[in-house]
Amino acid sequence: MARTRPPRTRPFRHRPARRAATAPVSLAAVGVLLFAAGCGYGSKAVGSGDPKPAGGKKIDGLDEVRVGYFPNVTHATPLVGLRSGGQIPKELGGTKVKTQVFNAGPSAIEALNAKAVDLTWVGPSPSVNGYVQSGGKNLRIVAGATSGGASLVVNPEKISSPGDLKGKKIATPQLGNTQDVALLHYLRSKGIAVDPETGKGATSVLRQDNKEIPTTFRQGGIDGAWVPEPTASKLVDEGGKVLLDEKKLWKGGRFVTTNLVVRQDFLDKHPDVVEAVVRGSVKTNAWIRAHPGAAKKHINEALRRDAGKPLPGKVLDAAFGEIDVTDDPLAASLKRQADHAVSAGLLKKPRLEGIYDLAPLNRVLRSEGRPAVSDAGLGRK
């Protein structure tokens, strides 16, 4: 699905920043951030946006399953699959879906730990962080969702090459989230030292909510940002330039951006519910690949509801063109991302054996005559 970004149509302009700083936060003992940002773990209940049950028998006799996701194009699977009449509610029959919208991964994992949600779509770095912090007892990754869709976008008047990053201020969505790890690792690979906790260093790293980053960028409070879609394409629309598409750092351009995780105790108690969600996700991904135009409309409807307004057509087209929906969680890339977190100073060397349980996914794939996917040796024993 990858497409070339549209050319910049207007010069970059900014207004004086009103305020462009947030207070630094502390890392946990293993260098992991898992905190509640505001009420509800930095999330909001969708309420009227919850899909209507398809009707029929309740899976496992369960009245309700609580799921989380982000209002990002990189979460195309839940944005499309969780709508009323979508594939996930269909597979759950009479079991109701209650949804929770998060702004960044660490908040979603905090909610999972607190049993505020049962499953959530989330990035790989928060998944690793949560698994390690709990000693491997809180979650399992059960499916993939998207690959790609993350870029470093900069003000071209201030930054034209990686060498220009020194002395600049670059934003990420949250300390310890997937793009935060990617930026810190990239800066380190370029010999640019940054304190992983405070974000201070030769380049300043500002942790800010995805929805606030375009405004801060426009006002000149930051010089760039490493962000997921659609924030990256929003910045391009504001006059930014893609300095680095993260796909270029990965063999074949494939790396996990979003996967589906479940609480371990929920998986043990309600395996059929989990498999139903996974089956709905697989069918949703197939539908997205077969109907990209309609999928974009559903994504924009969800963004209107969850983020407050839809995307302009050219921004949506650019953002959607940067992602690939995938059932494969691309486990080998998660191992490398964990190594990046270690090198960035956010994580001690982790033990990740058991972080995956792909049995439900592989049963679904085999039922459709498709090959099983690999857990890269990190599967549940």
Secondary structure, 3 states (H helix, E strand, C coil): CCCCCCCCCCCCCCCCCCCCCCCCCCCCCCCCCCCCCCCCCCEEECHHHCCCCCCCCEHHHCCEEEEEECCCHHHHHHHHHCCCCCHHHHHHECCEEEEEEECCHHHHHHHHHCCCCCEEEECHHHHHHHHHHCCCCCEEEEEEEEEECEEEEECCCCCCCHHHHCCCEEEECCCCCHHHHHHHHHHHHCCCCECCCCCCECCEEEECCCCCHHHHHHCCCCCEEEEECCHHHHHHHCCCEEEEEHHHHCHHHCCEEEEEEEEHHHHHHCHHHHHHHHHHHHHHHHHHHHCHHHHHHHHHHHHHHHHCCCCCHHHHHHHHHCEEECCCCCHHHHHHHHHHHHHCCCCCCCCCCCCECCHHHHHHHHHCCCCCCCCCCCECC
